[in-house]
């Protein structure tokens, strides 16, 4: 069996001590402050399905099967994708599109009181277009919308993580 050189072992040890000493911590996902959450979304909502998958994978919250069994209900009010022509060439061909992705939502507690009034997450991205690479650009568009959906999920989780449950219970 081959032995590691002493210099290599010392280098690894020093690096690990330096990383631990500087306060380095891997970024953890934001915590959703509810023990159980019901997600009310359209059956065909890609955002609703991705959000549920995110909560199951990265959150300590569990998904409830019914609104009555949950501490909070997240209602996905709407999910829209828009594609708008941003610029044209001199020949009148599209050169650039503006892609928009919007999610409207609200959060209520078990008693029906609004914790987050109707709100919206809106994202925009530019997409350059080339007729010679139409199939590649269509695939790029799909990937951009998927990236925006994942970004919207991250933003929603961050918004949920700052809900002050103590203020919500003292208001009633």
Secondary structure, DSSP 8 states (H G I E B T S, - for coil): -----HHHHHHHHHHHHHHHHTT---------S-SEEEEE--TT-HHHHHHHHHHHHH-S-EE-SSGGG-SEEEEEEEEEEEEEEEEE-TTS-EEEEEEEEEEEEEEEETTS-EEEEEEEEEEEEEEE--GGGHHHHHHHHHHHHHHHHHHHHHHHHHHHHT--HHHHHHH-
